[in-house]
Amino acid sequence: MQFLFWIIAIVLAAGTGYWVYRADKRRDIPLPWMTATLRALVIFFTVLLLLVPAVVINRNETEKPIILLLQDNSRSIADALNKDSASYRKNTEQLISKLSGNYKVVQWGFGNKIQTDSIFQYKQVATDISAAFTRAQDFYSTQNLGAIILATDGRFNQGVNPLYQQLSLHCPVYSVAIGDSTAQKDLRVSQVYANKIASLNSQFEIRADIIGSFCNGYGNTVQLQEAGKTLASFPISINSNKYDKSVSFTVKAEKTGLHHYVITAPAIDGEKNIANNRRDVFVDVTEEKKNILILSASPHPDVNAIREALAGLDMYKVTVRTLDNAPSNFSDYQIIILHGLPLAYGGITAQLKAAKKPTWYIIGSQSNINALNNTQKAVSMNDGPLHDMLPAYSASFNAFTLSPNILSIADKLPPLSVHGENIAPGPNTNVLFTQKTTGQPLWLLQQSNIPVAILAGEGLWRWRLYEYKNFNQHNVIDECIKQTIIFLGANSTEKPFRVEMPKYVWSDQEAISLNAYLLNANNEQVNTAEVQLTIEDSAHHKQEFSFEHFGNSYRLNIGVWAGGTYTYAAKTNYNGKTYTANGSFVVESVPLEQMETGADYPMLFSLAKKYNGAFFPASNIISVYDSIARNDNIKPVIRSNTDSVPLVDWKWYFFLILLFAVGEWLLRKYWLAQ
């Protein structure tokens, strides 16, 4: 259509110019073609402005492939490179220089965080390869990401195994192995599992994963201790160079309070790294049982699945009711589970807001989405038809620890029936499961004054059946349910004053923080009173602190502390009464980077194979350039951009019309041919 307008503008301009030329020639104008041309140009640009208010401009831009260098900047790399650090950096910079000619090179250092400068300092205190990959996908999924160069020793101590990470990366990964792959004698307590809360006089389990490398012939006992006293022991006997076993201890909660347990595995002869032979566990023993209400819109197999999963937790008493038999108020319950609720009617929304109880919403076919959005802030979603969503475990989830089998189990789980769409998480949320293709949250938890959990669909009972069908047990799904309840119940206490820590085992490289909460007679948080804190080390040296007011609660950052075991006592006076809270925490002087040593060449080789890349030792990092240059899939992309530019935005356009009009007027003035 624009082409026709251009033709009309040209025809009108040419006609006007010819008419002016004929008229000026009869008047004996010296140069009639000049005045005719100027008049034609004025008419052409003016008509064009009226008929074609915007000009479409097509631009072609060539985008170089992006080569992302992920350099492990953690402490273990400094030990792995040792004297070769300078030569490795020189070779890496030479590789970057060669690549910069034909590619756009982006450099990231990673460890426990991403940094874009000083990537060769090797000072970060942890390694999370999966988080680096996730960040790369988030930043460059819509750009021409040609390849990722991963330079690391392959040892990670945060996040998930990158081999089992669910990513949509469509570029090759070239792994560069740093360090010695020769395995050394090492016996370590890899991971520990325990409930954060136990009820008084109940029995609970503490499990630990024991991993041994080249420990053939080792025989000893793994011990569970508290305050230097051995509570239980588990004999282990190793008859191979590779050993992996879970040990279990049953403990009776005989005293209320925060209990500090230590699991130790005696070192083997010749073991150089003994820092990883110990793990600390904290369990809070409470005297009262927590009442849980499972309230459903109608009978559903999910309700039985949750009740069976919670059957082994002595600190909880579970009550199941349907909406037609709902209690008049929720004051007698510490945790509420709603299945298929709230409805558009029934008054549950008002009761929930009045009760202010930790709540787990399981959204079903009968749930009213508008009422749900008005009741909580953990998630927002739109109403939509019932549809199936396949789950995927979220690698960034860190609210609690689950079995390493969670990844393999999540791949075999059936879809949930989800009622709603465009699911968006709220602030301070931690996503446990996402939708496999869209990444929308399916199961999430929100840490706030009143914790909230959301399961965006129904079908938990099928998850338990499928886990049993494929693995002859349903421990992992049950653990997800239990830990969600423990998360909700962690803050549901009737104590008027309490002090909490995000965790009770800290590194000597991270700042330690505490939070305090004070409740008035209506169980509302207030912070009008001052709160004092005393911290005492094992040598009975004390330090005094004051909490700062934060919102309607308190917070305190005491900075970095040396390794050791510490106890704290908080005190406040409110309305003439004195309240106290006590606890303890451990600072580990051994960095996470020393928990595992040596390079994991097999993992890096498998990672490169998974993403159709190649494996290189650090001494041959220069050869990565040749491999990238030979890859025909790594090539520039020509992107066509079409812009519609309004003519009124071009100021020079109006000055051009004015220039031609003034030029004709001046010529006629000069020739006295007005």
C-alpha positions as CSV (number, residue, x, y, z in Angstrom):
1,M,0.0,0.0,0.0
2,Q,2.9,2.4,0.8
3,F,4.2,1.8,-2.7
4,L,1.0,3.2,-4.2
5,F,1.2,6.3,-2.0
6,W,4.8,6.9,-3.2
7,I,3.6,6.7,-6.8
8,I,0.8,9.2,-6.1
9,A,3.3,11.6,-4.4
10,I,5.7,11.4,-7.4
11,V,2.9,11.9,-9.9
12,L,1.5,14.9,-8.1
13,A,5.0,16.4,-7.7
14,A,5.9,15.8,-11.3
15,G,2.5,17.3,-12.5
16,T,3.0,20.4,-10.3
17,G,6.6,20.8,-11.4
18,Y,5.6,20.6,-15.1
19,W,2.8,23.1,-14.6
20,V,5.2,25.6,-12.9
21,Y,7.8,25.1,-15.6
22,R,5.3,26.0,-18.4
23,A,4.1,29.0,-16.5
24,D,7.6,30.3,-15.6
25,K,8.8,29.8,-19.2
26,R,6.0,32.0,-20.5
27,R,7.1,34.7,-18.0
28,D,10.7,34.5,-19.2
29,I,12.2,33.2,-15.9
30,P,15.9,32.7,-16.5
31,L,16.0,29.2,-15.1
32,P,12.4,27.8,-15.1
33,W,13.5,24.3,-14.4
34,M,15.0,25.3,-11.1
35,T,11.8,26.9,-9.7
36,A,9.8,24.0,-11.1
37,T,12.1,21.5,-9.4
38,L,11.9,23.3,-6.0
39,R,8.1,23.5,-6.2
40,A,7.9,19.7,-7.2
41,L,10.1,18.8,-4.2
42,V,7.9,20.9,-1.8
43,I,4.8,19.1,-3.1
44,F,6.4,15.7,-3.1
45,F,7.6,15.9,0.6
46,T,4.3,17.5,1.7
47,V,2.1,14.9,0.0
48,L,4.4,12.1,1.4
49,L,3.9,13.5,4.9
50,L,0.2,13.3,4.5
51,L,-0.1,10.0,2.8
52,V,2.8,8.1,4.4
53,P,3.0,9.3,8.0
54,A,5.6,6.5,8.8
55,V,8.5,5.0,6.9
56,V,9.3,1.3,7.2
57,I,13.0,0.6,7.4
58,N,14.5,-2.9,7.2
59,R,17.9,-3.5,8.9
60,N,20.0,-6.6,8.8
61,E,22.4,-7.1,11.7
62,T,25.0,-9.8,12.0
63,E,25.2,-11.2,15.5
64,K,28.4,-13.0,16.4
65,P,28.1,-16.3,18.4
66,I,28.5,-15.8,22.1
67,I,31.2,-18.0,23.8
68,L,30.6,-18.1,27.5
69,L,33.6,-18.9,29.6
70,L,32.5,-20.3,33.1
71,Q,35.7,-20.2,35.2
72,D,35.5,-22.0,38.5
73,N,36.7,-19.3,41.0
74,S,36.5,-21.3,44.2
75,R,39.2,-22.1,46.6
76,S,39.7,-25.7,45.4
77,I,41.0,-24.4,42.1
78,A,43.9,-22.6,43.7
79,D,44.9,-25.9,45.3
80,A,44.4,-27.8,42.1
81,L,46.5,-25.5,40.0
82,N,49.1,-24.8,42.6
83,K,52.3,-23.7,40.8
84,D,50.6,-23.9,37.4
85,S,48.3,-21.0,38.2
86,A,50.2,-18.4,36.2
87,S,50.6,-20.6,33.1
88,Y,47.0,-21.6,33.2
89,R,45.9,-18.0,33.3
90,K,48.2,-17.1,30.4
91,N,46.9,-19.9,28.3
92,T,43.3,-19.0,29.1
93,E,43.8,-15.4,28.2
94,Q,45.4,-16.5,25.0
95,L,42.4,-18.6,24.2
96,I,40.1,-15.6,24.9
97,S,42.2,-13.4,22.6
98,K,41.9,-15.9,19.7
99,L,38.2,-16.4,20.2
100,S,37.5,-12.6,20.3
101,G,38.3,-12.3,16.6
102,N,35.3,-14.2,15.4
103,Y,33.1,-14.6,18.5
104,K,31.7,-12.5,21.3
105,V,33.4,-13.8,24.5
106,V,31.7,-13.4,27.9
107,Q,33.6,-14.3,31.0
108,W,32.0,-15.4,34.3
109,G,33.6,-16.6,37.4
110,F,31.4,-18.9,39.5
111,G,31.5,-20.6,42.9
112,N,28.7,-19.8,45.4
113,K,27.8,-16.8,43.2
114,I,28.5,-15.3,39.7
115,Q,31.0,-12.6,39.2
116,T,32.0,-10.9,36.0
117,D,35.4,-9.6,37.0
118,S,38.5,-11.0,38.7
119,I,37.7,-14.5,37.6
120,F,41.2,-15.8,38.4
121,Q,41.3,-15.0,42.1
122,Y,39.9,-18.4,43.4
123,K,38.5,-17.1,46.6
124,Q,34.9,-18.2,46.6
125,V,33.9,-20.6,49.4
126,A,31.7,-23.0,47.6
127,T,31.0,-24.4,44.1
128,D,27.6,-24.6,42.4
129,I,27.9,-25.7,38.8
130,S,24.2,-26.1,38.3
131,A,23.5,-22.5,39.3
132,A,26.0,-21.2,36.8
133,F,24.3,-23.3,34.0
134,T,20.9,-22.0,35.1
135,R,22.1,-18.4,35.0
136,A,23.6,-19.0,31.6
137,Q,20.2,-20.3,30.3
138,D,18.4,-17.3,31.9
139,F,20.7,-14.7,30.3
140,Y,21.3,-16.2,26.8
141,S,18.4,-18.5,26.0
142,T,17.1,-16.0,23.4
143,Q,20.5,-15.0,22.1
144,N,23.0,-16.6,19.8
145,L,24.8,-18.6,22.5
146,G,27.4,-20.6,20.5
147,A,29.2,-22.6,23.2
148,I,30.0,-22.8,26.9
149,I,33.5,-23.4,28.1
150,L,33.4,-24.9,31.6
151,A,36.7,-24.7,33.4
152,T,36.5,-26.5,36.8
153,D,37.7,-29.5,38.8
154,G,34.2,-31.0,38.6
155,R,33.7,-31.0,42.4
156,F,30.5,-29.2,43.5
157,N,29.1,-28.8,47.0
158,Q,26.0,-26.8,46.4
159,G,23.1,-27.2,44.0
160,V,22.4,-30.4,42.1
161,N,24.5,-32.7,39.9
162,P,24.7,-30.8,36.5
163,L,24.5,-34.2,34.7
164,Y,20.9,-34.6,35.9
165,Q,19.9,-30.9,35.6
166,Q,16.9,-30.2,33.4
167,L,18.0,-27.4,31.1
168,S,17.0,-26.2,27.6
169,L,20.6,-25.4,26.5
170,H,21.1,-25.9,22.8
171,C,24.8,-25.2,22.6
172,P,27.8,-27.5,23.1
173,V,29.7,-27.5,26.4
174,Y,33.4,-27.8,26.3
175,S,34.7,-29.0,29.7
176,V,38.2,-28.1,30.8
177,A,39.4,-30.3,33.7
178,I,41.5,-28.6,36.3
179,G,43.5,-30.6,38.9
180,D,44.6,-34.1,39.5
181,S,42.1,-36.9,38.9
182,T,44.2,-39.4,41.0
183,A,41.9,-40.6,43.8
184,Q,43.2,-40.6,47.3
185,K,42.1,-42.3,50.4
186,D,39.1,-40.5,51.8
187,L,36.3,-41.4,54.1
188,R,33.7,-38.7,54.6
189,V,30.2,-38.1,56.0
190,S,28.7,-36.8,52.8
191,Q,25.2,-35.8,53.9
192,V,22.9,-36.0,56.9
193,Y,19.1,-36.2,57.2
194,A,17.0,-35.4,60.2
195,N,13.7,-33.7,61.1
196,K,14.2,-30.2,62.4
197,I,11.5,-30.7,65.0
198,A,10.7,-33.7,67.3
199,S,8.2,-34.0,70.1
200,L,9.2,-34.9,73.6
201,N,9.5,-38.6,74.5
202,S,9.2,-39.6,70.8
203,Q,11.8,-41.5,68.8
204,F,13.2,-39.9,65.6
205,E,15.8,-41.0,63.0
206,I,19.0,-39.4,62.0
207,R,20.6,-40.7,58.8
208,A,24.0,-40.1,57.3
209,D,25.6,-41.0,53.9
210,I,29.1,-42.5,54.4
211,I,31.3,-42.4,51.2
212,G,34.7,-44.0,51.0
213,S,37.3,-43.9,48.3
214,F,40.2,-46.4,48.3
215,C,39.4,-47.5,51.9
216,N,39.5,-51.2,51.2
217,G,40.1,-53.1,54.5
218,Y,38.7,-50.3,56.7
219,G,36.6,-51.4,59.7
220,N,35.3,-49.2,62.4
221,T,32.2,-47.6,63.9
222,V,30.4,-44.4,62.9
223,Q,29.3,-42.6,66.1
224,L,26.5,-40.3,67.0
225,Q,27.4,-38.0,69.9
226,E,25.8,-35.2,72.0
227,A,27.9,-33.1,74.3
228,G,30.7,-35.5,74.1
229,K,28.6,-38.5,75.0
230,T,28.2,-41.4,72.5
231,L,24.5,-42.0,72.0
232,A,24.7,-44.7,69.3
233,S,27.2,-46.3,66.9
234,F,27.0,-48.1,63.6
235,P,29.7,-50.6,62.5
236,I,30.9,-50.4,58.9
237,S,33.3,-52.7,57.1
238,I,34.7,-51.7,53.7
239,N,35.9,-54.4,51.2
240,S,36.2,-52.4,48.0
241,N,37.8,-49.2,46.8
242,K,34.4,-47.6,46.3
243,Y,32.0,-47.5,49.2
244,D,28.6,-45.8,49.6
245,K,26.3,-46.6,52.5
246,S,23.6,-44.9,54.5
247,V,23.7,-45.4,58.3
248,S,20.7,-44.8,60.6
249,F,20.5,-43.9,64.3
250,T,17.3,-43.9,66.3
251,V,17.3,-41.3,69.1
252,K,14.7,-40.7,71.8
253,A,13.8,-37.1,72.6
254,E,14.1,-37.1,76.3
255,K,14.6,-33.4,76.9
256,T,13.1,-30.3,75.3
257,G,15.2,-27.7,73.6
258,L,17.6,-27.4,70.7
259,H,19.8,-30.5,70.6
260,H,23.2,-30.6,68.9
261,Y,24.3,-34.0,67.6
262,V,27.6,-34.8,66.0
263,I,28.2,-37.7,63.6
264,T,31.8,-38.8,63.2
265,A,33.6,-41.4,61.1
266,P,37.1,-42.3,62.4
267,A,39.8,-41.5,59.9
268,I,41.6,-44.3,57.9
269,D,45.3,-44.7,58.0
270,G,46.9,-42.5,55.4
271,E,43.9,-40.3,54.9
272,K,45.1,-36.7,54.3
273,N,41.7,-34.9,54.3
274,I,40.0,-35.6,57.7
275,A,38.0,-32.4,57.7
276,N,35.0,-34.2,56.1
277,N,34.8,-37.0,58.7
278,R,32.3,-35.0,60.9
279,R,28.9,-33.5,60.5
280,D,26.7,-31.5,62.9
281,V,22.9,-31.9,63.2
282,F,20.5,-29.8,65.2
283,V,17.0,-31.0,66.3
284,D,14.5,-28.9,68.2
285,V,12.6,-31.0,70.7
286,T,9.2,-29.5,71.7
287,E,6.9,-30.6,74.5
288,E,3.6,-30.0,72.8
289,K,2.1,-31.8,69.8
290,K,1.0,-29.7,66.9
291,N,-2.6,-30.2,65.7
292,I,-3.0,-30.4,61.9
293,L,-6.3,-29.9,60.2
294,I,-6.8,-31.4,56.8
295,L,-10.0,-29.8,55.4
296,S,-11.2,-30.8,51.9
297,A,-14.0,-29.7,49.7
298,S,-15.0,-33.4,49.4
299,P,-13.4,-36.8,50.0
300,H,-10.3,-37.3,47.9
301,P,-7.4,-39.9,47.7
302,D,-4.9,-37.1,48.2
303,V,-6.1,-36.6,51.7
304,N,-5.4,-40.2,52.6
305,A,-2.0,-40.0,51.0
306,I,-1.1,-37.0,53.2
307,R,-2.4,-38.7,56.3
308,E,-0.4,-41.8,55.6
309,A,2.8,-39.8,54.9
310,L,2.4,-38.0,58.3
311,A,1.7,-41.2,60.2
312,G,5.3,-41.6,61.4
313,L,5.6,-38.1,62.9
314,D,4.8,-38.3,66.6
315,M,4.9,-34.5,67.1
316,Y,1.7,-34.0,65.0
317,K,-1.9,-35.0,65.6
318,V,-3.9,-35.1,62.3
319,T,-7.6,-34.3,62.0
320,V,-9.4,-34.9,58.7
321,R,-12.7,-33.2,57.9
322,T,-14.7,-32.2,54.9
323,L,-16.2,-28.8,54.3
324,D,-19.7,-29.8,55.5
325,N,-18.2,-30.7,58.8
326,A,-15.7,-27.9,59.2
327,P,-14.8,-26.5,62.7
328,S,-16.3,-23.2,63.6
329,N,-12.8,-21.7,64.0
330,F,-9.2,-22.7,63.5
331,S,-7.8,-21.6,66.8
332,D,-7.2,-25.2,68.0
333,Y,-4.9,-26.0,65.1
334,Q,-1.3,-25.0,64.4
335,I,-1.2,-26.0,60.7
336,I,-4.1,-26.1,58.2
337,I,-4.1,-28.1,54.9
338,L,-6.8,-27.1,52.5
339,H,-7.7,-29.5,49.6
340,G,-9.8,-28.0,46.8
341,L,-10.5,-24.9,48.9
342,P,-11.4,-22.1,49.2
343,L,-14.6,-22.2,47.3
344,A,-16.5,-19.2,46.1
345,Y,-18.8,-19.7,49.1
346,G,-18.6,-21.2,52.5
347,G,-16.8,-18.5,54.6
348,I,-13.4,-20.3,54.8
349,T,-11.6,-17.2,53.4
350,A,-12.8,-15.0,56.4
351,Q,-11.9,-17.8,58.9
352,L,-8.4,-18.2,57.4
353,K,-7.6,-14.5,57.6
354,A,-8.9,-14.3,61.2
355,A,-6.9,-17.4,62.3
356,K,-3.5,-16.4,60.8
357,K,-2.3,-20.0,60.7
358,P,0.4,-21.6,58.5
359,T,-1.6,-23.0,55.6
360,W,-0.9,-25.5,52.8
361,Y,-3.2,-24.9,49.8
362,I,-3.7,-27.9,47.5
363,I,-5.6,-26.5,44.5
364,G,-8.2,-28.9,43.1
365,S,-11.0,-28.8,40.5
366,Q,-13.4,-27.2,43.0
367,S,-11.0,-24.4,44.1
368,N,-12.1,-20.9,43.4
369,I,-9.0,-19.2,41.9
370,N,-10.2,-15.6,42.7
371,A,-10.8,-16.6,46.3
372,L,-7.4,-18.2,46.5
373,N,-5.7,-15.1,45.1
374,N,-7.4,-13.0,47.8
375,T,-6.5,-15.3,50.6
376,Q,-2.7,-15.6,50.2
377,K,0.3,-13.9,48.5
378,A,2.5,-16.9,47.9
379,V,1.2,-17.3,44.3
380,S,-1.1,-15.6,41.8
381,M,-2.8,-17.4,38.9
382,N,-5.6,-17.1,36.4
383,D,-8.7,-19.2,36.3
384,G,-8.5,-21.9,33.5
385,P,-9.6,-25.3,32.5
386,L,-8.3,-28.4,34.3
387,H,-5.2,-29.7,32.5
388,D,-2.2,-31.9,33.2
389,M,1.3,-30.7,34.1
390,L,4.4,-32.9,34.3
391,P,6.6,-32.1,37.3
392,A,10.3,-31.3,37.3
393,Y,12.5,-30.9,40.4
394,S,13.8,-27.4,40.8
395,A,17.6,-27.3,41.1
396,S,17.6,-24.1,43.1
397,F,15.3,-25.4,45.9
398,N,17.0,-25.0,49.3
399,A,14.2,-24.8,51.9
400,F,15.1,-28.3,53.1
401,T,17.2,-31.3,52.1
402,L,15.8,-34.2,50.2
403,S,17.2,-37.6,49.1
404,P,19.6,-37.5,46.1
405,N,17.1,-39.8,44.4
406,I,14.7,-37.0,44.0
407,L,15.9,-36.3,40.4
408,S,15.4,-39.9,39.2
409,I,12.0,-40.1,40.9
410,A,10.8,-36.8,39.5
411,D,11.5,-38.0,36.0
412,K,9.0,-40.8,36.4
413,L,6.2,-39.0,38.2
414,P,2.8,-38.6,36.4
415,P,1.3,-35.2,35.8
416,L,-0.7,-33.2,38.3
417,S,-4.2,-32.1,37.4
418,V,-3.9,-28.3,37.5
419,H,-6.9,-25.9,37.7
420,G,-5.5,-22.6,36.6
421,E,-2.9,-21.0,34.4
422,N,-0.2,-18.3,34.3
423,I,1.0,-19.3,37.7
424,A,3.4,-16.7,39.2
425,P,5.3,-17.1,42.5
426,G,5.1,-14.3,45.1
427,P,8.0,-12.8,47.1
428,N,10.2,-14.9,49.3
429,T,9.1,-18.2,47.7
430,N,11.1,-21.3,47.2
431,V,10.0,-23.6,44.4
432,L,10.2,-27.4,44.9
433,F,8.7,-28.6,41.7
434,T,8.1,-26.7,38.4
435,Q,6.1,-27.6,35.3
436,K,8.5,-29.4,33.0
437,T,8.1,-27.4,29.8
438,T,7.0,-24.0,30.9
439,G,8.9,-23.7,34.2
440,Q,5.8,-22.5,36.1
441,P,5.8,-23.4,39.8
442,L,3.8,-26.4,40.9
443,W,4.9,-26.9,44.5
444,L,6.3,-23.9,46.4
445,L,6.8,-22.6,49.9
446,Q,6.8,-19.0,51.1
447,Q,8.8,-18.0,54.1
448,S,7.0,-15.2,56.0
449,N,5.6,-14.3,59.4
450,I,2.9,-16.9,58.5
451,P,4.4,-19.5,56.2
452,V,2.4,-20.7,53.3
453,A,2.8,-23.7,50.9
454,I,1.1,-24.1,47.6
455,L,0.5,-27.3,45.5
456,A,-1.0,-26.1,42.2
457,G,-2.7,-29.4,41.4
458,E,-4.1,-32.6,42.7
459,G,-2.7,-36.1,42.2
460,L,-0.3,-36.6,45.1
461,W,-1.8,-40.1,45.6
462,R,-0.7,-41.0,42.1
463,W,2.9,-39.8,42.8
464,R,3.1,-42.1,45.8
465,L,1.8,-45.1,43.7
466,Y,4.3,-44.4,40.8
467,E,7.2,-44.1,43.2
468,Y,6.2,-47.4,44.8
469,K,5.8,-49.0,41.3
470,N,9.2,-47.9,40.1
471,F,11.3,-48.0,43.3
472,N,9.3,-50.3,45.7
473,Q,8.9,-47.5,48.2
474,H,7.4,-44.0,48.5
475,N,9.8,-42.5,50.9
476,V,10.8,-39.5,48.8
477,I,7.2,-38.2,48.1
478,D,6.4,-38.9,51.8
479,E,9.5,-36.9,52.7
480,C,8.4,-34.0,50.5
481,I,5.0,-34.0,52.4
482,K,6.6,-34.3,55.8
483,Q,9.2,-31.6,55.2
484,T,6.5,-29.2,53.9
485,I,4.6,-29.7,57.1
486,I,7.8,-29.2,59.2
487,F,8.5,-26.0,57.2
488,L,5.0,-24.7,58.0
489,G,5.2,-25.8,61.7
490,A,8.7,-24.4,62.3
491,N,7.3,-21.0,63.2
492,S,3.8,-22.0,64.4
493,T,4.6,-21.7,68.1
494,E,2.6,-20.2,70.9
495,K,5.7,-18.9,72.7
496,P,5.5,-15.2,73.1
497,F,9.2,-14.7,72.4
498,R,11.5,-16.7,70.2
499,V,14.9,-16.4,68.5
500,E,15.6,-18.3,65.2
501,M,18.5,-18.8,62.9
502,P,18.2,-19.6,59.1
503,K,20.5,-22.5,59.9
504,Y,22.6,-23.7,62.8
505,V,25.8,-24.9,61.0
506,W,27.8,-22.0,59.5
507,S,31.1,-21.6,57.7
508,D,33.8,-19.4,59.1
509,Q,33.6,-17.4,55.8
510,E,29.9,-16.3,56.0
511,A,28.2,-13.7,58.2
512,I,25.8,-15.1,60.8
513,S,22.3,-13.7,61.3
514,L,19.5,-14.2,63.8
515,N,15.9,-13.2,63.9
516,A,13.7,-12.6,66.9
517,Y,9.9,-12.5,67.3
518,L,7.8,-11.0,70.1
519,L,4.0,-11.6,70.3
520,N,1.5,-9.5,72.2
521,A,-1.6,-10.9,73.9
522,N,-3.4,-11.2,70.6
523,N,-0.6,-13.2,69.0
524,E,0.4,-10.2,66.9
525,Q,4.1,-9.5,66.3
526,V,5.4,-6.3,67.9
527,N,8.9,-4.9,68.4
528,T,8.4,-2.0,70.8
529,A,10.7,-3.6,73.5
530,E,14.5,-3.8,73.3
531,V,16.0,-7.3,72.8
532,Q,19.5,-8.1,74.2
533,L,21.6,-11.1,73.0
534,T,24.6,-12.8,74.8
535,I,26.8,-15.2,72.8
536,E,29.2,-17.5,74.7
537,D,31.9,-19.7,73.2
538,S,33.3,-23.0,74.5
539,A,35.9,-21.1,76.6
540,H,33.1,-19.1,78.3
541,H,34.0,-15.8,76.7
542,K,30.9,-13.7,76.3
543,Q,29.9,-10.9,73.9
544,E,26.8,-8.7,74.1
545,F,24.6,-7.5,71.2
546,S,21.4,-5.7,70.7
547,F,18.8,-6.6,68.1
548,E,17.8,-4.0,65.6
549,H,14.1,-3.3,64.8
550,F,13.0,-4.6,61.4
551,G,9.4,-4.3,60.3
552,N,7.4,-5.7,63.2
553,S,10.2,-8.1,64.3
554,Y,13.9,-8.0,65.0
555,R,17.1,-9.0,63.2
556,L,20.8,-9.1,64.0
557,N,23.9,-9.7,61.9
558,I,26.9,-10.6,64.1
559,G,29.3,-11.0,61.2
560,V,31.9,-13.7,60.6
561,W,33.0,-15.9,63.5
562,A,35.8,-18.3,64.1
563,G,35.3,-22.0,64.1
564,G,33.7,-23.5,67.3
565,T,30.5,-24.2,69.2
566,Y,28.6,-21.3,70.6
567,T,25.5,-20.8,72.8
568,Y,23.3,-17.8,72.8
569,A,20.7,-16.3,75.2
570,A,18.3,-13.6,74.3
571,K,16.3,-11.5,76.8
572,T,13.6,-8.9,76.6
573,N,11.1,-7.1,78.9
574,Y,7.6,-6.5,77.7
575,N,4.6,-5.3,79.6
576,G,6.3,-6.0,82.9
577,K,7.3,-9.5,82.0
578,T,10.8,-10.9,81.2
579,Y,11.1,-13.4,78.3
580,T,14.1,-15.4,77.4
581,A,15.2,-17.6,74.5
582,N,18.2,-19.9,74.3
583,G,20.0,-21.9,71.6
584,S,23.3,-22.9,70.1
585,F,25.1,-23.0,66.7
586,V,28.3,-24.3,65.2
587,V,30.8,-22.5,63.0
588,E,32.9,-24.9,60.9
589,S,36.4,-23.7,60.2
590,V,36.8,-26.1,57.3
591,P,35.6,-24.7,54.0
592,L,33.2,-26.7,51.9
593,E,35.9,-26.8,49.2
594,Q,37.9,-29.2,51.4
595,M,35.0,-31.6,51.9
596,E,36.0,-33.3,48.6
597,T,39.4,-33.1,46.9
598,G,40.7,-34.0,43.5
599,A,39.2,-33.6,40.1
600,D,36.2,-35.5,38.8
601,Y,37.2,-36.2,35.2
602,P,34.4,-38.7,34.5
603,M,31.7,-36.2,35.4
604,L,33.3,-33.5,33.2
605,F,33.6,-35.9,30.3
606,S,30.0,-37.0,30.7
607,L,28.9,-33.4,30.9
608,A,30.7,-32.5,27.6
609,K,29.2,-35.6,25.9
610,K,25.7,-34.8,27.1
611,Y,25.8,-31.4,25.5
612,N,27.7,-32.5,22.3
613,G,30.9,-30.8,23.3
614,A,34.4,-32.0,24.0
615,F,36.6,-32.7,27.0
616,F,40.1,-31.1,27.5
617,P,42.7,-31.1,30.3
618,A,43.6,-27.7,31.6
619,S,47.1,-28.0,30.1
620,N,45.6,-28.2,26.6
621,I,42.9,-25.4,27.0
622,I,44.2,-23.6,23.8
623,S,42.9,-26.5,21.7
624,V,39.3,-25.5,22.6
625,Y,39.6,-22.8,20.0
626,D,40.2,-25.4,17.2
627,S,37.2,-27.5,18.3
628,I,34.9,-24.5,18.4
629,A,36.2,-23.2,15.0
630,R,35.5,-26.6,13.4
631,N,31.9,-26.7,14.8
632,D,29.7,-25.7,11.8
633,N,26.7,-25.1,14.2
634,I,28.5,-22.2,15.9
635,K,28.0,-19.5,13.3
636,P,26.8,-15.9,13.1
637,V,23.1,-15.2,12.9
638,I,21.7,-12.5,10.7
639,R,18.8,-10.8,12.4
640,S,16.3,-8.7,10.4
641,N,14.7,-5.8,12.2
642,T,11.8,-3.8,10.8
643,D,11.2,-0.4,12.2
644,S,8.3,1.9,11.5
645,V,9.6,5.5,11.9
646,P,7.0,8.3,11.9
647,L,8.1,11.2,9.7
648,V,6.9,13.7,12.3
649,D,9.8,12.5,14.5
650,W,12.3,13.7,11.9
651,K,12.8,17.4,12.6
652,W,15.1,17.7,9.6
653,Y,12.2,16.6,7.4
654,F,10.3,19.8,8.1
655,F,13.4,22.0,7.7
656,L,13.9,20.3,4.3
657,I,10.4,21.3,3.1
658,L,11.0,24.8,4.4
659,L,14.4,25.0,2.7
660,F,12.9,24.2,-0.7
661,A,10.0,26.6,-0.3
662,V,12.2,29.5,0.9
663,G,14.7,28.7,-1.9
664,E,11.9,29.1,-4.6
665,W,10.6,32.2,-2.9
666,L,14.1,33.8,-2.9
667,L,14.6,33.0,-6.6
668,R,11.3,34.5,-7.6
669,K,12.1,37.6,-5.4
670,Y,15.4,37.9,-7.2
671,W,13.9,37.5,-10.6
672,L,10.9,39.7,-9.8
673,A,8.6,36.8,-10.7
674,Q,6.2,36.7,-7.8
